[in-house]
Amino acid sequence: MKLGKGVEWAAHACAILALLPPAAALSREALADFLGVPSPYLAKQLQALSRANLVVTQRGVAGGYRLARAPEQISLWDITAALEGTTPSFRCTEIRRNGPCGATRGECSAPCEIAAAFHDAEASYRQALNAVPLTELVAKGAEVATPERKRRTQEWIRRHATMSAAE
């Protein structure tokens, strides 16, 4: 299974948004600058996150992106599914029915061992990602960050976050 780099970008963007104070938002340009990625490409990731109701956007001077729900309610699977979709990676084509010794229709009443193994592996993969809340990712990132990096990050957020006048 190969995931696009957009999943990484989206996960990091969500982690940054999780650090925002209530009613604060970050512009797409600010997020792109913080992550060191092209803003137009990040826009695609943010649109996917928005369609999946993981982030919300507000237009205007105090506009930008923020999480749509509490970070402990967003999992790594939610982010991955928003960008990559939920279609299973393995698609069985019943190849066991092909060739001179192909299985009969009756022998194919249940999924073959190969399809079943891929299904089980993907279910485990999704379950493992679903068990990782955004808060855990942020906490683990904070554990390895130096005090200086934490200070710079907090200062950067303070300078770039916009506050909604409505809240």
Secondary structure as UniProt FT lines:
FT   HELIX           5..18
FT   TURN            22..23
FT   STRAND          24..26
FT   HELIX           28..35
FT   HELIX           39..51
FT   TURN            52..53
FT   STRAND          55..58
FT   TURN            61..62
FT   STRAND          64..67
FT   HELIX           71..73
FT   HELIX           76..84
FT   HELIX           95..97
FT   TURN            100..101
FT   HELIX           106..108
FT   HELIX           113..130
FT   HELIX           134..144
FT   HELIX           147..160
FT   STRAND          162..163
FT   TURN            165..166
//
